[in-house]
Amino acid sequence: MAEQWRVQFDAEVTFVNGGGLQAQGFRLDIAGDDIADADLADYFALRHLGLLMVATVTVGNKVLLREAHKGSRGGPSDPETRRD
């Protein structure tokens, strides 16, 4: 069985029409043992949460974790996006 990785991070999302949201200690499945902040921001806000009208996503306190996938929409454990 291949190693499975997750990423834990904080995020701050702002919207073009005002407002925003914050997440602390959020965890997502990832395909490998690393993910760029820009890719994580896209994955979190657009693919996982499906947010619209996103202006910016700032990622911080990123920690990579070797642990089993738990199921993330749009991620490697999602049957609609999995490539095996």
Secondary structure, DSSP 8 states (H G I E B T S, - for coil): ----EEEEEEEEEEETTS-EEEEEEEEEEESSS---HHHHHHIIIIIIS--SSEEEEEEEEEEEEE------TTSTT-TTT---
